[in-house]
Amino acid sequence: MDVVLDQNDAADWIYRGEGAANLVLAYAGSSPAFVGKVLRIPKAWRNGKPEESLAQCVNGGSVFGKHEQLLWGDNQELLSSSSKETMEQMYVEKIMSPLLGPKYIDAG
């Protein structure tokens, strides 16, 4: 069953930090489904993403845009992802899981 959050649920999430590409919130409510969980939300441009930072995945090219390549330049395994889904999986496995541990991360 999919969990759907509405505007009233916003008060249960507290700001934990952010980076160049994401905002991180931690759950502070009492729902057993969310206790101990964090939410990573990708940032987006207010009026659409500038053309130079759009991901170009043509003929095996990178799924990362120009700015994302600069951000993740030292992680070649992540940069070599051929699709957005693969990139997201690699991010969870190679970046988030070692930082937070298996208790808090399910790589799927």
C-alpha positions as a LaTeX table, in Angstrom:
\begin{tabular}{lrrr}
\hline
Residue & $x$ (\AA) & $y$ (\AA) & $z$ (\AA) \\
\hline
Met1 & 0.00 & 0.00 & 0.00 \\
Asp2 & 1.36 & 3.42 & $-0.96$ \\
Val3 & 1.62 & 6.03 & 1.75 \\
Val4 & 0.30 & 9.43 & 0.79 \\
Leu5 & 1.35 & 12.47 & 2.77 \\
Asp6 & $-0.74$ & 15.62 & 2.88 \\
Gln7 & $-0.12$ & 19.17 & 4.04 \\
Asn8 & $-0.97$ & 18.32 & 7.67 \\
Asp9 & 1.93 & 15.82 & 7.77 \\
Ala10 & 4.49 & 18.56 & 7.10 \\
Ala11 & 4.69 & 19.45 & 10.80 \\
Asp12 & 6.04 & 15.94 & 11.55 \\
Trp13 & 9.19 & 16.45 & 9.44 \\
Ile14 & 12.11 & 18.55 & 10.67 \\
Tyr15 & 14.97 & 20.04 & 8.72 \\
Arg16 & 18.25 & 18.14 & 9.10 \\
Gly17 & 20.42 & 19.65 & 6.39 \\
Glu18 & 21.01 & 20.13 & 2.72 \\
Gly19 & 23.61 & 19.93 & 0.02 \\
Ala20 & 23.87 & 21.32 & $-3.46$ \\
Ala21 & 21.30 & 18.91 & $-4.87$ \\
Asn22 & 19.07 & 17.72 & $-1.99$ \\
Leu23 & 17.22 & 18.74 & 1.15 \\
Val24 & 17.11 & 16.25 & 4.06 \\
Leu25 & 14.25 & 16.03 & 6.56 \\
Ala26 & 13.89 & 13.69 & 9.57 \\
Tyr27 & 10.61 & 12.31 & 10.85 \\
Ala28 & 9.62 & 13.53 & 14.32 \\
Gly29 & 6.05 & 12.24 & 14.46 \\
Ser30 & 4.59 & 9.08 & 15.98 \\
Ser31 & 3.60 & 7.01 & 12.94 \\
Pro32 & 5.37 & 3.62 & 13.19 \\
Ala33 & 5.86 & 3.57 & 9.41 \\
Phe34 & 8.13 & 6.64 & 9.57 \\
Val35 & 9.85 & 6.57 & 12.99 \\
Gly36 & 13.63 & 6.65 & 12.49 \\
Lys37 & 13.37 & 7.60 & 8.80 \\
Val38 & 14.76 & 10.50 & 6.80 \\
Leu39 & 13.48 & 11.97 & 3.58 \\
Arg40 & 15.87 & 13.14 & 0.84 \\
Ile41 & 14.17 & 15.61 & $-1.49$ \\
Pro42 & 15.88 & 16.66 & $-4.73$ \\
Lys43 & 16.04 & 20.41 & $-5.21$ \\
Ala44 & 14.43 & 21.87 & $-8.33$ \\
Trp45 & 14.58 & 25.24 & $-10.05$ \\
Arg46 & 11.56 & 27.41 & $-9.45$ \\
Asn47 & 10.96 & 28.26 & $-13.12$ \\
Gly48 & 12.39 & 25.14 & $-14.73$ \\
Lys49 & 15.98 & 23.96 & $-14.76$ \\
Pro50 & 18.51 & 25.99 & $-16.74$ \\
Glu51 & 19.46 & 24.33 & $-20.02$ \\
Glu52 & 23.15 & 23.94 & $-19.12$ \\
Ser53 & 22.36 & 21.83 & $-16.06$ \\
Leu54 & 19.91 & 19.42 & $-17.69$ \\
Ala55 & 20.98 & 15.80 & $-17.72$ \\
Gln56 & 22.03 & 14.62 & $-21.15$ \\
Cys57 & 21.70 & 10.86 & $-21.64$ \\
Val58 & 22.26 & 10.49 & $-25.37$ \\
Asn59 & 24.25 & 7.63 & $-26.92$ \\
Gly60 & 25.42 & 6.37 & $-23.53$ \\
Gly61 & 26.23 & 9.85 & $-22.21$ \\
Ser62 & 26.00 & 10.87 & $-18.59$ \\
Val63 & 22.66 & 11.21 & $-16.81$ \\
Phe64 & 24.24 & 14.08 & $-14.88$ \\
Gly65 & 24.15 & 17.66 & $-15.96$ \\
Lys66 & 27.16 & 19.98 & $-15.98$ \\
His67 & 26.76 & 21.08 & $-12.34$ \\
Glu68 & 26.04 & 17.57 & $-11.08$ \\
Gln69 & 29.20 & 16.30 & $-12.77$ \\
Leu70 & 31.19 & 18.90 & $-10.85$ \\
Leu71 & 29.48 & 17.92 & $-7.61$ \\
Trp72 & 30.12 & 14.16 & $-8.00$ \\
Gly73 & 33.33 & 14.36 & $-10.05$ \\
Asp74 & 35.36 & 12.29 & $-7.59$ \\
Asn75 & 32.94 & 9.33 & $-7.72$ \\
Gln76 & 33.43 & 7.77 & $-11.14$ \\
Glu77 & 31.22 & 4.76 & $-10.36$ \\
Leu78 & 28.28 & 7.07 & $-9.69$ \\
Leu79 & 29.06 & 9.25 & $-12.71$ \\
Ser80 & 29.12 & 6.22 & $-15.01$ \\
Ser81 & 25.42 & 5.48 & $-14.36$ \\
Ser82 & 23.52 & 5.07 & $-17.61$ \\
Ser83 & 20.04 & 5.97 & $-16.33$ \\
Lys84 & 18.47 & 8.07 & $-13.61$ \\
Glu85 & 17.22 & 4.94 & $-11.85$ \\
Thr86 & 20.70 & 3.37 & $-11.85$ \\
Met87 & 22.20 & 6.63 & $-10.60$ \\
Glu88 & 19.73 & 6.80 & $-7.72$ \\
Gln89 & 20.44 & 3.17 & $-6.78$ \\
Met90 & 24.21 & 3.78 & $-6.89$ \\
Tyr91 & 23.79 & 6.90 & $-4.73$ \\
Val92 & 21.97 & 4.92 & $-2.05$ \\
Glu93 & 24.46 & 2.01 & $-2.16$ \\
Lys94 & 27.73 & 3.95 & $-2.46$ \\
Ile95 & 27.05 & 7.24 & $-0.65$ \\
Met96 & 24.14 & 7.03 & 1.80 \\
Ser97 & 24.48 & 3.44 & 3.05 \\
Pro98 & 28.11 & 3.78 & 4.22 \\
Leu99 & 27.25 & 7.08 & 5.93 \\
Leu100 & 24.09 & 6.03 & 7.77 \\
Gly101 & 24.40 & 2.24 & 7.94 \\
Pro102 & 22.01 & $-0.60$ & 7.08 \\
Lys103 & 19.74 & 0.14 & 10.03 \\
Tyr104 & 18.55 & 3.33 & 8.30 \\
Ile105 & 19.12 & 2.60 & 4.61 \\
Asp106 & 17.40 & 0.01 & 2.44 \\
Ala107 & 19.16 & $-0.02$ & $-0.90$ \\
Gly108 & 16.17 & $-1.74$ & $-2.47$ \\
\hline
\end{tabular}
